[in-house]
Amino acid sequence: MIIGADEIVAPAPADIEAVLAFLPIFEDPRFLPEVVVAEEQGWTFEQYTREVYEFEKALYRGGFIVRFDWVHWEPEALRYYRELGRLETADMATLRRLLTFHIRKNVTCEGHLAEMLRDGHVQAILRRLEALPGEAVDTTDAPGA
């Protein structure tokens, strides 16, 4: 069982770079997060692309998926989704929580991550991560659960 990283332990610079390596892939207009693998009796069965699975692995390996009560944090996550301008001031702790929320929400709501990728929300989170000043990676001021 994969639980997630401690919020107060900051991702290493190499882990940040590994996650940011997906930004140009996800921003490519030809990128699709899912592919159809079968169609049966009017039902379409889709599967995430290799890039999405690799992105998820990089998030877990890099400490971006953190332990916190993401279910109760959903209203806050939705505010960041609906008001994209809020991302402009998001710190590392908030970005990690958003990424955790989207990955975990996808388990209970199949297709959530694909929707966030198609809408550009994951890309916006990654662009904010890229824009953070080097000293902003300290997460000792992680928001309370």
Secondary structure, 3 states (H helix, E strand, C coil): CCCCECCCCCCCHHHHHHHHCCHHHHHCCCCCCEEEEEEECCEEEEEECHHHHHHHHHHHHCCCCECCCCCCCHHHHHHHHHCHHHHHHCCHHHHHHHHHHHHHHHHHCCCHHHHHHHCCHHHHHHHHHHHCCHHHHCCCCCCCC
